[in-house]
Amino acid sequence: MSNYNLDSSQFVSLKTASKRLFKLISERLNVNTAYVTKRGNNAMTVLSSFNEKEEIIPEGYEVEYSGTYCRLIIGNEHNAMNTVNLTKDKLTEQLEVTSQLQVKGFLGVTLTKLNGEVFGTLCVMDKEEKDFSDEDIQYLKSMAEILSYVIDLDQTKYNMSFLTVPIVPITQGIAILSLQGLIDEDRTENITQTALQYGANRDINYFIVDLSGLMIIDSEFSNVLGELVPSLQLMGIETVITGITPEIARHEAANDHLLQAKTVPTLEVALDYIGFKLIEKD
């Protein structure tokens, strides 16, 4: 599966999991601050952070890669860097970030994806001097390993969201969108955005939306039609809905967005409605 490029805001699971671990890490290592960074092309960005008493590292904090502690961590053969006092360490005392943060005790480890690719770092710091032991380093590496699984979870979820918006072009101006499986809030947003972008880029006049593969679990039904149909109509794209099962009909009977759209029983009828006919070759 190819990896799409997630921006920092899309690592929802990583942010949630790290925040739950930060309190444990802070207590175990007796530090004020714990944070996770993501390595970009030229800079390191703090995705999530925890500050027990004093805010030292805010979320969104960004530093050019060449001037970061992260560069020293990732470049270290042991994938870790620790110092009792950043302001006195030869590797860090001249860095601009050291004078900005005014911290002393520091420990950081490389944060990787499960395939070994470097993602960023997991770090802790404190305004007091800290003498971290080998056991402390191994502990932080263990926490980073846990977060590696969460990173892959976010990546997989993001990739799957692209793979589950099947749009089939029929002819110029006509396309079929097949909604299948379970659709949560994230998929609803992605399906709507993808369909709208596809409709604009391909100059689509008709979207046939097939619901025959849509699933309803525990009486919960996605609001995907409530967002998709009105949005397409505002763009001048007519929506023809087909494949409505009895269960979907029961849930959607009172919703105006579905009643406003053209509904037909089968794909063949939908194509006939918009004037498109399949002709069998002799």
N, C-alpha and C positions, 0 to 999 in steps of 0.2 A: 504494500500500500504506500503510495507516495505521500510525503508530508507537505501539507499546505503551510503557509506562513502565518502563524498565530501572532497577533499583537499582544502586548502585555495584559490588556484588559480581559483577554479570553482564557486566562489560566485560573478559572473559577475554583476548581477542585484543589489546585495547589495552594491558592490563597487561603481557602477554608481550612485545609489540613495543617498548613504551616502555623496558622494562628493558634490552633489547638495544641501544637507541639511547643510553641514558643514559651509558654508559661512553665512547662516542665523543664525545658532547656535552661531557662533563666534561673529556676530554683536549683537545678542540679549543678550548674556551673557558677552560681552566685554572681550573675552579671545583670546589668541594667537593661541591656539591649540585645535583641536577636533579630536577624533579618535574612531574607532571601533575595538574591539579585539574579537578573537575567542578562546574559551577555548579548549585546547587539553588535552591529557592524563596527561601530566606533566608540561605544560607550557601555557602561554598566548601569542598569536601572533597578532600583529597589522595588520589587513587586509587592512584598508584604513585610511588615516590621512590627516589633513589640518593644515598647519602652516602659519599664516598670515604674520608675519615678520621674525621670527627666527625659524629654524627647530629644534624642540625639540623632536618630536616623528616621526621617519621615518617609512614608510611602511616596513613590514617584521621584525620589532623590536620584539624580543622575550625574555621573562623573565620567569624563573621557577615559577610555580604557587604559591608556598609557600611564595615567596618574592614579590608578586605583590599587588598593590592597589585593583586589581580585586577580589582577595580573600576576602578582607574586604568588598567590595561592595556586592558580591554574598552571603556572610555569614551574612550580616546585615538583620534584620527582616523586614526592610522597603525597602530592595533592592536598597539602595542608600548609598553613603558615600560622605561627603563634609567636607572640612576643609579650614580655612582661610590661614594657613601656614603649609605645609607638614613637614617643617624642625623643627617645634616646637610642632607638634601634637604627643602625646605619642604613638599612634598606628602606626605612619609612620616615625617618626624621625630616628629610628634605621634601617630601611630598606635600603638595598644597593642601590636600584633603586632611592631612594631619594637623596642620595649623588651623584649619576651618573647624574641625570637630572637637579638638582639644580632649581627646581620649587617650588612655594609656593601655590598659589590658585588652588584648585582642587575640581571637582565635577564629580561623576560617578554614573551611574545607571545600573542595570542588564538588559541585552538584552536577551529576551527569544523568543522561537518559539511560534507559536500560540497554540500549545498543552501544553505550560507551561514549556517545557524543557529548561534549561539554555543553551544559545548559547555562550554568552560572555558578553561584557560590552560596553556601550557608555559613553565616558568620555571627559571632557574638563579640560584644565589646563593653567596656566599662570605663568610667572616669578614674577609677582606682587601678593601681598596678595589680596584675593577676599572673600567677605562676601556674599555668595549665600543665597538667601531668599527661603522660602517654595515655592513661585511662580516659582522661577528659577528651583527648583527641579522637580516640576510638569511639567514644560515646557520640560525639558530634557527627562522626562519619556514619554511624549507625542511623542517626536521625536523617542524614542526607540520603541514605539508601532507601529509607521509607518514602521520602519525598520523590525519589526517582520513579517509583511505581505510580505515584499520583500524577507526575508530569506526563507519563505515557497514557494515563487514563484521559487526561485533558486532550492530548494529541489525538488519541483514537476517537474520542467523542467528536472532535472537530472534523476529522477526516470523514467519519461516517455521515456527518450532517451534509457533506457535499455529495456523498455517494447515494443518498436517499432522496434526491429530488430528480426523479427520472422524467425528463422532458423529451418527447419524441416529435421531431418535425415531420409533418405530413406533406405539405407543399407550401408554396410561398404564401405567407400570411396565416397559416393554420398550424397549430401544434397541439399535442396531447400532453397533459400533466397527469400522471398516475400517482395518486396518494395511497401509500401502502403502509401497513403495520401500525405501530403506536406512534402518535405524534404528541410530543410534549411542547412546552412553551418555547424552548430553544429551537426545535425543529419547525414550529409554526413560523417563527421570525425568519428562519433561514429559507423556508419554502417560499414565503411571500417575497422576500428580497430577491431570491433567485428568479422566480417567475416574472416579477416586474422588470428586472434587468434584462432577462431574456426577451420579453415582449418588446421592450424599447430598442434593443440592439438588432432584433430580427424583423422589426416592423410587422409584428403579429396583429392580425385583425380578430382572430377567434382563438380562444383557448378552450379546448375540450378537457374538462376536469373529471377524471374517472375515479369514483370512490369505492369501486367494488373490492379493493384490497385493504380498505381502511378498517381498523379494529377498534372496538369499544370495550374497555375493561372496567368492570365494577361501576357501570353506568356513567363513567366519565367520558366526555366527548371533547375533542380539541376544538378550539376557537379558530382554527385555521381558515375556515370558510368566511368567518366574520371579518377577517382582515384581508383575505385574498380577493374575494369577489368585488367589494366596493372599490378597492384599490385599482383593480384591472379596469373596472367601469370608468373610473375617473381618467384613466389613460386612453379611453376610447376603444378598449378591447372587450369584445363581447364574450361572456362566459357561458358555455353550455355544459351542464353537469349531467353526468351519466353514471350508472352503476350504483344508484341509491338503494341500499338494502332496507328491509322493513325496520331493522333496528335503528339505522341512521334516520329514516323518515320519522320515526317516533320521537327521536331526540331533537330533530331540527324543524318540526312542523310549525312551531311558533316563531321561528327566526326569519326576520324580514329579508336578510341578505340572501337566503336560499330561495325564498319565494320570488324575489325580484329577478333571479337568474332563470334562464331557460333550462328546464329539466326534461330529460328524455330517458327512456328505459335502457337503450343500448348504444354502443359506439356507432353502429351502422346507422341508426336513426339520427344520431348527432351529426354525422357527416352528411346525411341526406338533408338535414335542416339547413345547413350552411351552403348547400348547393354543390357538394363534392361527392362524386360517385366513383366507386371502384368498378372498373370494367375488366372482366375476366378475358384473358387472351384466348384466342381460338387454338 
